[in-house]
Amino acid sequence: MTGFLRLAEDIAREAGDMLLAKRPTMSGEIETKSSPTDVVTILDKASEELIRERVLAARPGDRILGEEGGEAPGESDVRWIVDPIDGTVNFLYGLPDWAVSIAVEVNGQVVAGVVNAAQRGEVYTAALGEGAWLGGERLRCTTGVPLAQALVATGFGYSVSRRAVQGEVVAAVLPRVRDIRRGGSCAIDLCSLAAGRLDAYYERGINHWDFAAAGLVATESGARLGGLHGRPVSPDFALCAAPGLFEELHDLLAPLDPERDA
Ligand code: IPD
């Protein structure tokens, strides 16, 4: 497993360095995807290409799922899950909260994850059963925080019909918690939670590449990550917090039916 983590970290660092170097001149070259607000920059594609090349050079035959290139078939039980830039809109605007995210899954279970928040100069790593780390610092999420004192992060999808419901839901959550944050990168939100900079996170509609690596960072810090009604985390819904707060926030969210779109 250490081998997977080391390789994932080397590749995520190389991609992050490339993005930092090229962002000032090339980040404005964009195309739209699912909606006019859902963009992909030329550098999202360059980052994913670099990551795919490096993974396949080291481990030919492994499968790779990437945000921009979809799933490349392969022979092995190992699948790499890649978000070449999580927080693309932040990247486009020069805000620091974007990250290269790489997870390694073996037989369907994520065993290693790296989130390189390059513009922050922070590389988060986790290996299954071996903890979550920010550089040399072992990460532990906050514990014992009641819902009314919780700093809760969330995010919004790109479609108007989804955002309409997400707006309703956050309006019901806001009066019940310390405050809301919308950072713009699911991967960094989950890593911030692992580092104790946030108490909880929820969002409808995030993809596997958004949460695969950072989800392991969060759970290895002691947090619980799941969906609603005991279901596993999925694009339908993601909820993350220390045990106790997880259940309190769940019980606030579930009756709001946040898995629907308008
Ligand atoms: C987005 C970010 C954002 C979240 C969106 C995601 P992208 O990923 O993680 O925080 O709210 O739901 O789609 O598009 O920047 O890779």
Residues whose N, C-alpha, C, O or C-beta is under 5 A from the ligand:
A	BS01	IPD	I85 D86 G87 T88 V89 G155 F156 G157 G184 S185 C186 A187 G205 I206 D210
